């Protein structure tokens, strides 16, 4: 097992391309996108998220702790301009580092 950072982004689907480009620029290459999510009270920009619930996406990505700062610096301005929210937390990946290096 080894420590990784989990990045969770909830935003309008129109901004999905910008968010994924931001992750890629931050060298975060693996992610999961769940479309048509709904919720309430998610961060400061909830008005943007509540406009059309079926237009929201949930993006979850994992990266090494060294990559998190750059990725967040790229994503933050996108969310500040277009709305949405981002959470970063610690997680444990259970694959061995040797398996990851061989992929």
SULURPE-V857368 format. One record per backbone hydrogen bond with DSSP energy under -0.5 kcal/mol. CO is the residue of the C=O (numbers start at 0). NH is the residue of the N-H. E is the energy in kcal/mol with one decimal. If there is no record, write none. Layout:
co:CO nh:NH e:E
co:CO nh:NH e:E
//
This chain:
co:1 nh:92 e:-3.0
co:3 nh:90 e:-2.4
co:4 nh:6 e:-0.5
co:4 nh:62 e:-2.0
co:5 nh:7 e:-0.5
co:5 nh:88 e:-2.2
co:6 nh:60 e:-2.4
co:7 nh:86 e:-2.9
co:8 nh:58 e:-3.0
co:9 nh:84 e:-2.5
co:10 nh:56 e:-3.1
co:11 nh:14 e:-1.9
co:12 nh:15 e:-1.5
co:14 nh:18 e:-2.4
co:15 nh:19 e:-2.9
co:16 nh:20 e:-2.4
co:17 nh:21 e:-2.3
co:18 nh:22 e:-2.3
co:19 nh:23 e:-2.3
co:20 nh:24 e:-2.7
co:21 nh:25 e:-1.6
co:22 nh:27 e:-3.0
co:23 nh:26 e:-1.8
co:26 nh:28 e:-0.7
co:29 nh:61 e:-0.8
co:31 nh:59 e:-2.3
co:32 nh:34 e:-0.5
co:33 nh:57 e:-2.6
co:40 nh:42 e:-1.0
co:42 nh:45 e:-0.6
co:44 nh:47 e:-0.6
co:44 nh:48 e:-1.3
co:45 nh:49 e:-2.1
co:46 nh:50 e:-0.6
co:47 nh:50 e:-0.7
co:51 nh:54 e:-2.4
co:52 nh:55 e:-1.4
co:54 nh:12 e:-4.3
co:55 nh:35 e:-1.0
co:55 nh:36 e:-1.5
co:56 nh:10 e:-1.9
co:57 nh:33 e:-2.8
co:58 nh:8 e:-2.9
co:59 nh:31 e:-2.4
co:60 nh:6 e:-3.2
co:62 nh:4 e:-3.2
co:63 nh:66 e:-1.6
co:63 nh:67 e:-0.6
co:64 nh:67 e:-0.7
co:66 nh:70 e:-1.9
co:67 nh:71 e:-2.6
co:68 nh:72 e:-2.2
co:69 nh:73 e:-1.5
co:70 nh:74 e:-2.2
co:71 nh:75 e:-2.7
co:72 nh:76 e:-0.6
co:73 nh:77 e:-0.6
co:74 nh:78 e:-2.1
co:75 nh:79 e:-2.7
co:76 nh:80 e:-2.0
co:77 nh:81 e:-2.7
co:78 nh:82 e:-2.2
co:84 nh:9 e:-2.6
co:86 nh:7 e:-3.0
co:88 nh:5 e:-3.3
co:90 nh:3 e:-2.6
co:92 nh:1 e:-1.9
co:95 nh:99 e:-1.8
co:96 nh:100 e:-2.4
co:97 nh:101 e:-1.1
co:98 nh:102 e:-0.6
co:99 nh:102 e:-1.0
//
